[in-house]
Amino acid sequence: MLSCRLLGHRYRFRAEGATMSWTCERGCGAGGAKEYTSAEEASRYAGAFDREDRAELGRRAPLLGMFPLRLWWMLRGKRR
């Protein structure tokens, strides 16, 4: 898919028993799986990898590259 070539894959992770698997959300067919020693470990890794940081955009941004976002978050926080 063109979107995966331009923007990269958008993997979604899930655990099924002791196996963690991932597939591209855009439907290009990319994916894989990894076997862990326990189901709890697979579930923990899948949960950690399968999160989106869109709500945190700008809070942990690089200092110079995302400086306008850092300022916006700082000003937004003072108004509350």
Residue pairs with C-beta under 8 A, 6 or more apart in sequence:
1 26
1 27
1 28
3 26
4 10
4 24
4 26
4 28
4 30
9 24
9 26
9 28
9 30
10 24
10 25
10 26
11 22
11 23
11 24
11 25
11 30
11 31
11 49
12 22
12 23
12 24
12 25
12 50
13 20
13 21
13 22
13 45
13 46
13 47
13 49
13 50
14 20
14 21
14 22
14 46
14 50
15 21
15 39
15 42
15 43
15 45
15 46
15 47
16 42
17 39
17 42
18 35
18 36
18 37
18 38
18 39
18 41
18 42
19 33
19 34
19 35
19 36
19 42
20 33
20 34
20 36
20 42
20 43
20 45
20 46
20 49
21 31
21 32
21 33
21 34
22 31
22 32
22 33
22 49
23 30
23 31
24 30
24 31
34 42
35 42
36 42
36 45
53 60
57 69
58 66
58 69
58 70
58 72
58 73
59 73
61 69
61 70
63 70
